[in-house]
Amino acid sequence: MAVTKGQVAGDSRSWSGFRRSAILLSVIQSCRVQGRSVLDFLRRSLSLAVRTRSHELSLIPVFE
């Protein structure tokens, strides 16, 4: 996992690399806990971000 984390974050020895890595790992863990596809979430996030609608997608569960 350390190799993957380093590759994903770029330079994980820098503060910004560490921060990016921590955010990405948090997203991955949240998706897994909620039973959501990580790739689908990331694709949808990027799609909405391009259209400046990223606020429409959240990892916060909605209980009805």
VOBA-1610 file (N, C-alpha, C; in pm, whole numbers, padded with zeros to 5 digits, always signed):
BEGIN
Met+00082-00119+00000Met+00000+00000+00000Met+00086+00126+00000Ala+00201+00123+00065Ala+00287+00240+00070Ala+00333+00282-00069Val+00364+00184-00153Val+00407+00216-00289Val+00292+00281-00365Thr+00175+00224-00355Thr+00058+00280-00422Thr+00029+00420-00372Lys+00034+00439-00241Lys+00006+00569-00182Lys+00105+00672-00235Gly+00232+00636-00241Gly+00334+00727-00292Gly+00313+00761-00438Gln+00272+00664-00517Gln+00249+00688-00658Gln+00127+00777-00679Val+00024+00756-00601Val-00098+00835-00614Val-00073+00979-00573Ala-00001+00999-00464Ala+00020+01132-00409Ala+00129+01209-00481Gly+00208+01143-00560Gly+00321+01210-00622Gly+00436+01207-00524Asp+00464+01318-00463Asp+00572+01325-00365Asp+00512+01325-00226Ser+00495+01207-00168Ser+00430+01198-00037Ser+00519+01247+00076Arg+00643+01283+00044Arg+00731+01336+00148Arg+00706+01484+00173Ser+00634+01549+00083Ser+00600+01690+00104Ser+00466+01698+00176Trp+00439+01813+00237Trp+00313+01830+00308Trp+00194+01820+00211Ser+00206+01883+00094Ser+00094+01879-00001Ser+00072+01738-00054Gly+00180+01662-00074Gly+00167+01523-00117Gly+00100+01438-00011Phe+00138+01460+00114Phe+00076+01388+00226Phe-00073+01421+00235Arg-00105+01548+00219Arg-00245+01593+00229Arg-00330+01531+00118Arg-00279+01534-00006Arg-00352+01473-00118Arg-00373+01324-00094Ser-00270+01258-00044Ser-00279+01115-00016Ser-00383+01087+00091Ala-00383+01166+00197Ala-00478+01146+00307Ala-00622+01167+00260Ile-00644+01268+00177Ile-00779+01294+00125Ile-00825+01179+00036Leu-00738+01134-00053Leu-00775+01024-00143Leu-00803+00896-00066Leu-00721+00864+00032Leu-00744+00744+00112Leu-00874+00755+00192Ser-00906+00875+00239Ser-01030+00896+00311Ser-01151+00874+00220Val-01143+00922+00097Val-01251+00901+00000Val-01268+00752-00028Ile-01156+00682-00049Ile-01160+00538-00077Ile-01225+00463+00039Gln-01183+00495+00162Gln-01239+00427+00279Gln-01388+00457+00294Ser-01427+00582+00275Ser-01569+00619+00288Ser-01654+00545+00186Cys-01608+00538+00062Cys-01682+00466-00042Cys-01695+00320-00006Arg-01588+00259+00040Arg-01592+00116+00074Arg-01687+00089+00190Val-01684+00173+00292Val-01772+00155+00408Val-01918+00166+00365Gln-01946+00255+00270Gln-02083+00276+00223Gln-02122+00181+00111Gly-02030+00094+00070Gly-02060-00001-00037Gly-02072+00064-00174Arg-02006+00177-00191Arg-02011+00249-00319Arg-01885+00219-00400Ser-01897+00227-00530Ser-01782+00208-00617Ser-01693+00332-00613Val-01566+00312-00580Val-01471+00423-00573Val-01456+00486-00711Leu-01440+00403-00813Leu-01421+00455-00949Leu-01544+00532-00997Asp-01662+00481-00970Asp-01784+00553-01009Asp-01793+00688-00937Phe-01759+00689-00808Phe-01763+00814-00732Phe-01664+00915-00790Leu-01541+00870-00820Leu-01440+00962-00873Leu-01479+01012-01012Arg-01532+00923-01097Arg-01577+00965-01230Arg-01687+01070-01219Arg-01783+01043-01133Arg-01895+01136-01117Arg-01847+01269-01058Ser-01754+01262-00963Ser-01699+01384-00903Ser-01631+01470-01007Leu-01549+01407-01091Leu-01479+01483-01194Leu-01577+01541-01296Ser-01676+01463-01332Ser-01776+01510-01427Ser-01852+01631-01373Leu-01892+01625-01247Leu-01963+01737-01186Leu-01872+01857-01164Ala-01746+01833-01130Ala-01652+01942-01106Ala-01628+02023-01233Val-01622+01954-01346Val-01602+02022-01474Val-01719+02116-01501Arg-01837+02077-01458Arg-01956+02159-01479Arg-01987+02247-01358Thr-01890+02261-01267Thr-01903+02340-01143Thr-02028+02302-01064Arg-02055+02172-01057Arg-02169+02123-00979Arg-02123+02021-00876Ser-01999+02030-00831Ser-01945+01930-00740Ser-02019+01925-00607His-02091+02031-00572His-02167+02032-00446His-02281+01931-00447Glu-02316+01878-00566Glu-02427+01783-00577Glu-02389+01642-00535Leu-02260+01615-00519Leu-02214+01482-00484Leu-02147+01486-00347Ser-02188+01397-00259Ser-02137+01398-00123Ser-02112+01257-00073Leu-02018+01243+00017Leu-01992+01116+00083Leu-02067+01106+00216Ile-02139+01211+00251Ile-02215+01209+00375Ile-02343+01130+00351Pro-02362+01021+00425Pro-02480+00938+00402Pro-02610+01011+00435Val-02714+00979+00361Val-02846+01036+00385Val-02934+00924+00439Phe-02987+00943+00558Phe-03074+00844+00620Phe-03218+00891+00609Glu-03300+00808+00549Glu-03441+00846+00531Glu-03531+00759+00614
//
